[in-house]
Structure formats: structure tokens, C-alpha cells
Amino acid sequence: MAEIDLKEIHDLLVRVAREAGCMQLSAKPSRLENGTKKNSADLVTETDQAVENMVFTRLTAAYPDYAFIGEETYQPGMTLSDRPTFIVDPIDGTTNFVHNFPAYCISLGFVANRIPIIGIIYNPYLDELYSAVKGKGAFLHRHKGETVLRLPLKHPEPLRDLSTCLVGAEWGSDRAGSNFRLKTEVFAKLAAAKEDGGAMVHSIRCVGSAALNLALVATGQQDVFWDGGCWAWDVAAGWCILTEAGGVMASGNPGDWEPTIDGRKYLAIRAAPEGQREIIEEFWSVIGKGRMDYKS
């Protein structure tokens, strides 16, 4: 296989992301006329499928030797290998998209040897495009690319403890069982006052998109993002953007410092001159003996 031209792939992904954004903005999704996958909180629209088809066609035509994993074409049993792979979520935040809530995006990740090396996230509603190439830094592009800001957006401050943190977390579409019970218990502990045994975080944000949550941690606008149940296509692009902005990724389950991209349990921490490891350990202490268990 020929040497990978990261700049060429990055530039193609940016063009594809903007084309997908135009498709999303021109769509008129209905709250009532859409499909579901697992349950009424796990939505899919014709636009999800049309965007993924466009992305698949464009990327496989340009790079026929590379693998492709997309949310809408994923089948149980498909696995991520060491082969160069495009990992795509055509609309991350479909529920937001259906409700015209301005927090949805296309997430385009490119990985090799199971490591994210290019990430593009584009929110067309706000015209904000996040990009990163491994070893080249992470950026936020606004005003159709005319304004380019390096991430994080400001000089990062030290991380002290969770009581100084803005935390991103999501309910997800699984609303029953042990994983859901653990999430609700952790949310309550994060929010509760310290005299009641809580962490008393500044607040908890539910953006509705794992990719945008990771982008917000990369910018420094959120300090922490914790989630379980999302998939590789939700995090592949954001993982690259996060780490290129100086952030770190640990597992959403305590004790695992080297999570896999398809492990479905994630804890992202923003860039900081000190305190990243301590925040991870404190967050894990909030989880306690609980463990999320998601099957790939």
C-alpha cells in the first residue's frame, strides 16, 4: 500500500464535510416522519442515509484500498482492523437534527493501526468546522474557513478538582438496565453537594452529540466528557482533535488508561499544564465499583 498522504486526505474530508453540511441544512426532517433503530430515542432519517451514501461514494472512489465503517451501513460483526479506515457518522446528533436544535454535525475520522490520525467535525448550523491531523495540531474554522483558530481557544489553566469543572455527559438511547442505572447514579454524584458526598461540579451539559462534546473539550469550553454506549464513529474524529489540542482520553470505566477506539467507554479531559491525571482518578472515584458493559 502506498504511503498515506495525510494532507490530501484531510483536504478531501473537509470538502466532503462541507458538502454534507449543505445536505443537512437543505433537509426538512420531521419529528414524526422518521425511522428508529433500537427504540424511540435512537432515530435515523433519510438524510443520515443519503449523507453516508455520498460520503462512502466520494471516499471509496478516491481511496479504494482503504476500509470504510459508517454508522448507517454498520453490521454486527464488523470489526476495526489495523488497515487504514475511514470511520464516519453522517449526522451525529440526529435527535437534535430532527428538532432543529443547533448541535449536530458530520464526524469524519481516519485511523491507521487503530489510531485516530485525522479528524474533521463540521456543525453546518453554526458553520463551525473542527480539524486535526496527527502531529499538526487542532483548529476551529469559522466564517467558511476565513477565520482559523488554534485549539485550545485560550491558554489552558490547571485542573484542580471536579468542583471547578464543566462536565459533558449524555443519557444515550439505552434507558434501562445496569448501564443506565450507573449513569444516573454518577450524574447524581457529580451534581450533589460535597456535604452529601457529591463532587459539586459547576454543571453537567448534555449537548446531544459525542463528537461535539469532544470538540468542546478540545476547545477548552468543557473540561470533561464522560460517556458509555457511543461507537467508534462517534469518537474517531473527536479523539484526534482532542489529543492534538493537548487533551487526553482514558476509559469511561475506572482503571483503564489505554482505551480502544471501539471500546464504547470514554473519558476525555481538556488540555492542562497539570491536573489531568488527578481529574481522571477523581472521576473514577465518583464511579466507584460500578462498570459500564457495552458490546461491540
CORBELHU-V895992 format. One record per backbone hydrogen bond with DSSP energy under -0.5 kcal/mol. NH is the residue of the N-H (numbers start at 1). CO is the residue of the C=O. Records with the same first field share a line. If there is no record, write none. Layout:
NH = CO / CO
//
This chain:
6 = 4
9 = 5
10 = 6
11 = 7
12 = 8
13 = 9
14 = 10
15 = 11
16 = 12
17 = 13
18 = 14
19 = 15
20 = 16
21 = 17
22 = 18
23 = 19
24 = 20
25 = 21
26 = 22
27 = 23 / 24
30 = 33
34 = 32
35 = 44
37 = 42
42 = 39
43 = 41
44 = 35
49 = 45
50 = 46
51 = 47
52 = 48
53 = 49
54 = 50
55 = 51
56 = 52
57 = 53
58 = 54
59 = 55
60 = 56
61 = 57
62 = 58
63 = 59
66 = 63
67 = 84
69 = 86
71 = 88
73 = 70
74 = 70
78 = 75
85 = 111
86 = 67
87 = 109
88 = 69
89 = 107
90 = 88
92 = 105
93 = 91
97 = 93
98 = 94
99 = 95
100 = 97
101 = 96
103 = 101
105 = 92
106 = 122
107 = 89
108 = 106 / 120
109 = 87 / 107
110 = 118
111 = 85
112 = 115
113 = 82
115 = 112
117 = 110
118 = 110
119 = 132
120 = 108
121 = 130
122 = 106
123 = 128
124 = 122
127 = 123
128 = 123
129 = 127 / 141
130 = 121 / 128
131 = 139
132 = 119
133 = 137
134 = 117
136 = 133
137 = 133
139 = 131
140 = 149
141 = 129
142 = 140 / 147
146 = 143
147 = 142
148 = 146
149 = 140
151 = 138
153 = 219
154 = 219
159 = 274
160 = 158
164 = 161
165 = 162
167 = 165 / 203
168 = 224
169 = 205
170 = 226
175 = 173
181 = 177
182 = 178
183 = 179
184 = 180
185 = 181
186 = 182
187 = 183
188 = 184
189 = 185
190 = 186
191 = 187
192 = 188
196 = 193
197 = 194
198 = 193
199 = 189
200 = 189 / 192
201 = 190
202 = 162 / 165
203 = 165
205 = 167
207 = 205
213 = 209
214 = 210
215 = 211
216 = 212
217 = 213
218 = 214
219 = 215
220 = 216
221 = 216
222 = 216
223 = 166
224 = 166
225 = 268
226 = 168
227 = 266
229 = 264
234 = 231
235 = 231 / 232
236 = 232
239 = 235
240 = 236
241 = 237
242 = 238
243 = 239
244 = 240
245 = 241 / 242
246 = 243
247 = 242
248 = 269
250 = 267
251 = 256
256 = 253
257 = 255
263 = 260
266 = 227
267 = 250
268 = 225
269 = 248
270 = 223
279 = 275
280 = 276
281 = 277
282 = 278
283 = 279
284 = 280
285 = 281
286 = 282
287 = 283
288 = 284
290 = 287
//
